[in-house]
Amino acid sequence: MYPKQHIVGAEGDPNCESWKYSIEVNNAGTWYSIPRPCIEFVREYINTGGYLADSRSAAAFSLTFARSVKVGEGKGMDAWIFDVDETLLSNMPYYKATGFGTEPYNETSYNEWVETGLAPALPATLSVYKWVKKLGFKIFILTGRPTSLAAITQQNLIDAGYSGWEKLILRGPEDEGKKATVYKSEKRAEIVKQGYTIQGNTGDQWSDLIGYAVSKRSFKLPNPMYYVP
């Protein structure tokens, strides 16, 4: 939990901007829920355009880097990795209905939402994805979703406007119980072992981006609703 004394200003008002900054740059480390004084702040951040604006900012820096890479010199082995949830696809309809991450995580209800296949694209990331594909990067989609959700995940991605990826990688039985940082590092290492250079990686969690076999540049999307270690 984020320390309460760090989110309360001199007059007792919550300093929720500082809290959001700290979780986004990973200063807070592991955190489990939105501090109660910041619940309305997160709701307004998402509903009034701040979330989408920050996503567009991350996308703009991603594109600047992508265009700087001389993809042709990589002999077709320049790779870009994308996460799925809150990266390629937005589960905002689900979170809006369940308190924007203020309610305890319910795996059953969340999976029921995923199985509808109705998650829309995050517009900023869809734009990056299309440009990265056009520039000639090989795209790998690396998600913490289990293989039991492979079919609906693939169809949801297609319906949301994504196509032409090299491989969609999901958690298999052998990956159960692994922290996301370990699981994703292992999968990235497999990509590197195949001869690819991971130029870029886009995700909403630090566990999407850190560990080993990391990309040359990583791009963190905002997510003040939940943390995945």
Secondary structure as UniProt FT lines:
FT   HELIX           4..6
FT   TURN            10..11
FT   HELIX           16..24
FT   TURN            25..26
FT   HELIX           36..38
FT   HELIX           39..47
FT   TURN            48..49
FT   HELIX           50..68
FT   HELIX           71..74
FT   TURN            75..76
FT   STRAND          78..82
FT   TURN            86..88
FT   HELIX           92..97
FT   TURN            98..102
FT   HELIX           107..114
FT   TURN            115..117
FT   HELIX           123..135
FT   STRAND          138..146
FT   HELIX           147..149
FT   HELIX           150..159
FT   TURN            160..161
FT   STRAND          167..171
FT   HELIX           173..175
FT   TURN            176..177
FT   HELIX           180..193
FT   TURN            194..195
FT   STRAND          197..203
FT   HELIX           206..208
FT   STRAND          217..220
//
